[in-house]
Every structure is written in structure tokens, then in C-alpha cells.
Amino acid sequence: MSIGAWTVQENDLIIADYFATLADDVCGRPYNKAEHRPGLLPLLNDRSEGAVEFKHQNISAVLKGLYEDWIPGHKPAFNFQMTLVDAVAR
């Protein structure tokens, strides 16, 4: 059961997490996607690990649409809220 749309705060938190991982990827530093989730989950509104993974894929889709670098390990999922585009652009 869905708990609703992601809030502005949740989007900002997950995007910051995504960009931290993207920076590692672009710089060639090793990273583990799964290691980011435990620190992020308590800050979100009861989101599941699967919801976090899917939102990361949504962020990849937004970045791909903007012709920007995205994390290859997060295959773009194009079914996202339009508010995510604004959040990524911020």
C-alpha cells in the first residue's frame, strides 16, 4: 500500500544521497548503493528499501532526460512525479 507522494523534504534527502553516490561514480571511487539506505531510511516517512531503490531509478530517469550523468547501477524508471524534475534541478 502506498503512503502517498514523496514530500519536498524526502525528495531533497534522497537526491542528496543520489548525488553523493554519483560523485563517487564519476570520480571512479568505489561505492556500495546498499550502504546508503540504512542512513537514509530513518529520515524518510516510512519508505521501504524498494521505494528508495525505485526513487533512485526515477532520479536516473530525470537526469537522463536532462542529458546529465546518472548512476548506471540505477536503471532509469520513467514513471515519476513531475515535482522530482524540479527537485533534481534545485
Residue frames as qw, qx, qy, qz and C-alpha x, y, z in Angstrom:
[[0.000, 0.889, 0.458, 0.000, 0.00, 0.00, 0.00],
 [0.398, 0.493, -0.012, 0.773, 1.33, 3.42, -0.96],
 [0.347, -0.590, -0.451, 0.572, 1.84, 6.01, 1.75],
 [0.184, 0.933, 0.227, -0.211, 1.49, 8.86, -0.70],
 [0.548, 0.764, -0.080, 0.331, 3.57, 11.19, -2.77],
 [0.681, -0.108, -0.241, 0.683, 7.10, 11.98, -1.70],
 [0.171, -0.934, -0.206, 0.238, 7.41, 15.27, 0.14],
 [0.344, 0.885, -0.227, 0.214, 9.77, 18.08, -0.84],
 [0.391, -0.724, 0.550, -0.140, 11.95, 17.18, 2.15],
 [0.862, -0.062, 0.501, 0.046, 12.05, 13.49, 1.22],
 [0.725, 0.654, 0.096, 0.192, 12.96, 14.35, -2.38],
 [0.086, 0.905, -0.366, 0.198, 15.73, 16.67, -1.22],
 [0.607, -0.540, 0.577, -0.082, 17.16, 13.99, 1.08],
 [0.871, 0.129, 0.460, 0.116, 17.14, 11.20, -1.49],
 [0.575, 0.795, -0.017, 0.191, 18.53, 13.45, -4.21],
 [0.150, -0.853, 0.483, -0.130, 21.40, 14.50, -1.95],
 [0.749, -0.278, 0.602, 0.008, 22.10, 10.81, -1.29],
 [0.813, 0.492, 0.287, 0.120, 21.94, 10.06, -5.01],
 [0.369, 0.891, -0.193, 0.179, 24.35, 12.87, -5.90],
 [0.431, -0.700, 0.568, -0.043, 26.82, 11.73, -3.23],
 [0.806, 0.000, 0.581, 0.116, 26.89, 8.31, -4.90],
 [0.647, 0.733, 0.161, 0.132, 27.02, 9.85, -8.37],
 [0.003, 0.921, -0.388, 0.042, 30.07, 11.89, -7.33],
 [0.616, -0.416, 0.665, 0.076, 31.81, 8.67, -6.27],
 [0.794, 0.365, 0.474, 0.107, 30.89, 7.04, -9.57],
 [0.449, 0.888, -0.016, 0.096, 32.10, 9.96, -11.71],
 [0.115, -0.849, 0.511, -0.076, 35.37, 10.16, -9.76],
 [0.703, 0.298, -0.646, 0.001, 35.95, 6.43, -10.04],
 [0.197, -0.376, 0.722, -0.547, 35.73, 5.88, -6.27],
 [0.314, -0.178, -0.928, -0.088, 34.27, 2.56, -5.15],
 [0.419, -0.150, 0.286, -0.849, 30.81, 2.72, -3.58],
 [0.067, -0.221, -0.973, 0.013, 28.07, 0.41, -2.44],
 [0.322, -0.388, -0.340, -0.794, 24.50, 1.55, -3.18],
 [0.656, -0.472, -0.578, -0.112, 23.05, -0.58, -0.38],
 [0.511, -0.198, -0.454, 0.703, 25.26, 1.06, 2.26],
 [0.033, -0.219, -0.024, -0.975, 23.49, 4.40, 1.74],
 [0.481, -0.454, -0.561, -0.497, 19.99, 3.13, 2.59],
 [0.558, -0.450, -0.620, 0.320, 20.35, 2.49, 6.35],
 [0.258, -0.248, -0.219, 0.908, 21.30, 6.11, 6.98],
 [0.174, -0.103, -0.349, -0.915, 18.59, 7.44, 4.68],
 [0.374, -0.396, -0.797, -0.261, 15.57, 5.31, 5.65],
 [0.299, -0.524, -0.622, 0.499, 15.04, 6.78, 9.15],
 [0.047, -0.307, 0.003, 0.951, 14.85, 10.26, 7.61],
 [0.275, -0.100, -0.609, -0.737, 12.03, 9.28, 5.24],
 [0.592, -0.106, 0.258, -0.756, 8.33, 8.83, 6.00],
 [0.733, -0.035, 0.641, -0.225, 8.20, 5.03, 6.44],
 [0.641, 0.581, -0.370, -0.340, 9.52, 4.36, 2.94],
 [0.959, -0.108, 0.255, 0.067, 10.69, 0.84, 2.14],
 [0.443, -0.448, 0.560, 0.538, 14.09, -0.12, 0.76],
 [0.462, 0.380, 0.704, 0.384, 12.33, -0.94, -2.50],
 [0.143, 0.935, 0.323, -0.022, 10.77, 2.53, -2.62],
 [0.276, -0.813, 0.296, 0.419, 14.20, 4.09, -2.12],
 [0.494, -0.116, 0.697, 0.506, 15.70, 1.96, -4.90],
 [0.365, 0.638, 0.624, 0.267, 12.85, 2.85, -7.26],
 [0.011, -0.975, -0.113, 0.194, 13.16, 6.57, -6.44],
 [0.391, -0.567, 0.495, 0.530, 16.87, 6.35, -7.26],
 [0.440, 0.242, 0.732, 0.461, 15.85, 4.89, -10.63],
 [0.175, 0.885, 0.430, 0.019, 13.41, 7.80, -11.06],
 [0.212, -0.865, 0.184, 0.415, 16.24, 10.25, -10.38],
 [0.459, -0.189, 0.669, 0.553, 18.33, 8.47, -13.05],
 [0.359, 0.593, 0.663, 0.281, 15.45, 8.92, -15.48],
 [0.007, 0.967, 0.170, -0.188, 15.21, 12.65, -14.73],
 [0.331, -0.685, 0.424, 0.491, 18.96, 13.09, -15.20],
 [0.479, 0.108, 0.731, 0.473, 18.92, 11.07, -18.43],
 [0.259, 0.796, 0.534, 0.120, 16.11, 13.29, -19.70],
 [0.094, -0.970, 0.056, 0.215, 18.21, 16.35, -18.86],
 [0.754, 0.560, -0.232, 0.254, 21.21, 14.80, -20.71],
 [0.238, -0.773, 0.506, -0.300, 23.20, 14.64, -17.47],
 [0.324, 0.269, -0.893, 0.158, 25.30, 11.85, -15.97],
 [0.784, -0.351, 0.065, -0.508, 23.39, 9.25, -13.99],
 [0.406, -0.437, 0.792, -0.131, 24.37, 6.18, -11.97],
 [0.477, 0.219, -0.739, -0.422, 24.50, 3.14, -14.28],
 [0.144, -0.055, -0.953, 0.262, 23.52, 0.86, -11.38],
 [0.284, 0.453, 0.562, -0.631, 20.18, 2.67, -11.10],
 [0.203, 0.269, 0.742, 0.580, 18.46, 1.87, -14.40],
 [0.203, 0.008, 0.007, -0.979, 16.16, 4.79, -15.32],
 [0.047, 0.496, 0.864, -0.073, 12.49, 4.34, -14.40],
 [0.056, 0.207, 0.260, 0.942, 10.44, 6.97, -16.20],
 [0.390, -0.654, -0.569, -0.310, 7.24, 6.79, -14.14],
 [0.414, -0.190, -0.440, 0.774, 7.98, 9.68, -11.75],
 [0.052, -0.860, -0.422, 0.283, 6.29, 12.69, -10.18],
 [0.425, 0.742, 0.100, 0.508, 6.94, 15.91, -12.11],
 [0.373, -0.914, 0.121, -0.109, 7.91, 17.53, -8.79],
 [0.847, -0.291, 0.244, 0.372, 11.01, 15.31, -8.93],
 [0.590, 0.543, 0.174, 0.572, 12.24, 17.20, -12.01],
 [0.093, -0.904, 0.041, -0.415, 12.10, 20.48, -10.07],
 [0.733, -0.653, 0.188, 0.031, 13.78, 18.87, -7.08],
 [0.846, 0.029, 0.224, 0.484, 16.65, 17.49, -9.18],
 [0.389, 0.712, 0.114, 0.573, 17.10, 20.85, -10.90],
 [0.381, -0.900, 0.079, -0.199, 17.37, 22.54, -7.48]]
